[in-house]
């Protein structure tokens, strides 16, 4: 009986110690709560930087594999791997240009994918090119539009940044095809455990979807030439956004919007974490292949 009572007292003491040990963590979370939206927003920038590094690391590994197996021609392997992403990139340009056909926009030629040396930009204000984002030209959309009109500037800007939206839409579609979930739905079960696939979802979609997500997100960012054509639209839109934020802050409507910003930023963080996990997975595979080709060649 005495032993039981002693054990009971010991258990109570342990639970009390655990509660005391948890108090500093709870206090820390409470202190960080007001800054949570800003921390989640900063996470977007940090993950972008990390993802840029991992994607460059993956490309270096693929380039080394190609060079050791095929010499100089092997350096093109990365571009061939990303061919589906280049096609989505160019189709995004073309889709926006087609949407502006009512304002005089007309596509004159389109190349969804083809590796060639990038030519010097000799386009004027009436003939515009949208090319791939490398020293080599991987794809191209040429179009004509009226000169000096306001809608021409808007169309140039939106067509220039169109791959961001087209690539994001394809990413959302492919993530759904792979898992059965949308990017804005955290895949947690009733016990708050992470679920990779929706119950009953076919597993074979994971055979092709990760590769397509990799290639499409590799070509999601507009090229330098795209940014050049969209620069005035982007500058004007950035100024307008900055003025709108200042107005919201001055009128006191900015802070109530933080929960919405936090929600959007958290979903972007989740999407970037998925891409980071895919990068690490493919880097491990590439690293294993690199070690094999280093040993044999």
LINGIUR-V951511 format. One record per residue. N is the residue number from 1. RES is the residue in one letter. SS is DSSP state (~ for helix, > for strand, _ for the rest). OMEGA is omega in whole degrees, 0 to 359 (999 if undefined). Layout:
BEGIN
n: (N,N)
res: (RES,RES)
ss: (SS,SS)
omega: (OMEGA,OMEGA)
END
This chain:
BEGIN
n: (1,2,3,4,5,6,7,8,9,10,11,12,13,14,15,16,17,18,19,20,21,22,23,24,25,26,27,28,29,30,31,32,33,34,35,36,37,38,39,40,41,42,43,44,45,46,47,48,49,50,51,52,53,54,55,56,57,58,59,60,61,62,63,64,65,66,67,68,69,70,71,72,73,74,75,76,77,78,79,80,81,82,83,84,85,86,87,88,89,90,91,92,93,94,95,96,97,98,99,100,101,102,103,104,105,106,107,108,109,110,111,112,113,114,115,116,117,118,119,120,121,122,123,124,125,126,127,128,129,130,131,132,133,134,135,136,137,138,139,140,141,142,143,144,145,146,147,148,149,150,151,152,153,154,155,156,157,158,159,160,161,162,163,164,165,166,167,168,169,170,171,172,173,174,175,176,177,178,179,180,181,182,183,184,185,186,187,188,189,190,191,192,193,194,195,196,197,198,199,200,201,202,203,204,205,206,207,208,209,210,211,212,213,214,215,216,217,218,219,220,221,222,223,224,225,226,227,228,229,230,231,232,233,234,235,236,237,238,239,240,241,242,243,244,245,246,247,248,249,250,251,252,253,254,255,256,257,258,259,260,261,262,263,264,265,266,267,268,269,270,271,272,273,274,275,276,277,278,279,280,281,282,283,284,285,286,287,288,289,290,291,292,293,294,295,296,297)
res: (X,X,X,X,X,X,X,X,X,X,X,X,X,X,X,X,X,X,X,X,X,X,X,X,X,X,X,X,X,X,X,X,X,X,X,X,X,X,X,X,X,X,X,X,X,X,X,X,X,X,X,X,X,X,X,X,X,X,X,X,X,X,X,X,X,X,X,X,X,X,X,X,X,X,X,X,X,X,X,X,X,X,X,X,X,X,X,X,X,X,X,X,X,X,X,X,X,X,X,X,X,X,X,X,X,X,X,X,X,X,X,X,X,X,X,X,X,X,X,X,X,X,X,X,X,X,X,X,X,X,X,X,X,X,X,X,X,X,X,X,X,X,X,X,X,X,X,X,X,X,X,X,X,X,X,X,X,X,X,X,X,X,X,X,X,X,X,X,X,X,X,X,X,X,X,X,X,X,X,X,X,X,X,X,X,X,X,X,X,X,X,X,X,X,X,X,X,X,X,X,X,X,X,X,X,X,X,X,X,X,X,X,X,X,X,X,X,X,X,X,X,X,X,X,X,X,X,X,X,X,X,X,X,X,X,X,X,X,X,X,X,X,X,X,X,X,X,X,X,X,X,X,X,X,X,X,X,X,X,X,X,X,X,X,X,X,X,X,X,X,X,X,X,X,X,X,X,X,X,X,X,X,X,X,X,X,X,X,X,X,X,X,X,X,X,X,X)
ss: (_,~,~,~,~,~,~,~,~,~,~,~,~,~,~,~,~,~,~,~,~,~,~,~,~,~,~,~,~,~,~,~,~,~,~,~,~,~,~,~,~,~,~,~,~,~,~,~,~,~,~,~,~,~,~,~,~,~,~,~,~,~,~,~,~,~,~,~,~,~,~,~,~,~,~,~,~,~,~,~,~,_,~,~,~,~,~,~,~,~,~,~,~,~,~,~,~,~,~,_,~,~,~,_,_,>,>,>,>,>,>,_,_,_,_,>,>,_,_,_,_,_,_,_,_,_,>,>,>,>,>,_,_,_,_,>,>,_,_,>,>,>,>,>,_,_,_,_,_,~,~,~,~,~,~,~,~,~,~,~,_,~,~,~,~,~,~,~,~,~,~,~,~,~,~,~,~,~,~,_,_,_,_,_,_,_,_,>,_,_,_,_,_,>,_,_,_,_,_,_,_,_,~,~,~,~,~,_,~,~,~,~,~,~,~,~,~,~,_,_,_,_,_,~,~,~,~,~,~,~,~,~,~,~,~,~,~,~,~,~,~,~,~,~,~,~,~,~,~,~,~,_,_,_,~,~,~,~,~,~,~,~,~,~,~,~,~,~,~,~,~,~,~,~,~,~,~,~,~,~,~,~,~,~,~,~,~,~,~,~,~,~,~,~,~,~,_)
omega: (179,181,179,180,179,179,181,179,181,180,179,180,179,179,178,178,179,179,179,181,181,184,178,178,179,178,179,179,178,179,181,184,180,182,185,179,181,179,178,177,177,178,178,181,182,181,175,181,180,180,176,180,182,180,176,177,179,180,178,179,179,178,180,177,181,182,181,181,189,182,183,180,180,178,177,184,181,181,178,177,184,181,178,178,177,180,177,178,183,178,176,174,185,182,180,178,177,178,180,180,177,178,174,178,180,179,179,176,179,175,184,178,177,184,175,179,180,179,178,182,179,182,177,184,183,177,188,177,172,185,179,191,176,174,170,178,185,180,184,171,177,180,176,177,181,183,171,179,179,181,175,178,179,179,176,182,182,178,179,182,182,180,177,183,178,179,178,178,179,177,179,180,182,177,177,180,183,190,186,179,171,183,181,175,176,185,179,177,183,178,179,175,181,178,180,182,171,180,181,181,182,183,186,176,178,180,186,187,180,179,181,176,179,185,181,179,175,182,183,186,178,179,177,179,176,180,179,179,184,192,183,177,180,179,180,180,179,178,179,180,179,179,179,178,178,179,178,178,183,181,178,181,184,182,177,180,183,177,178,178,179,180,180,181,180,178,177,176,180,179,180,177,176,179,178,178,177,178,181,178,181,176,178,178,180,180,178,179,178,180,179,182,176,182,187,183,999)
END
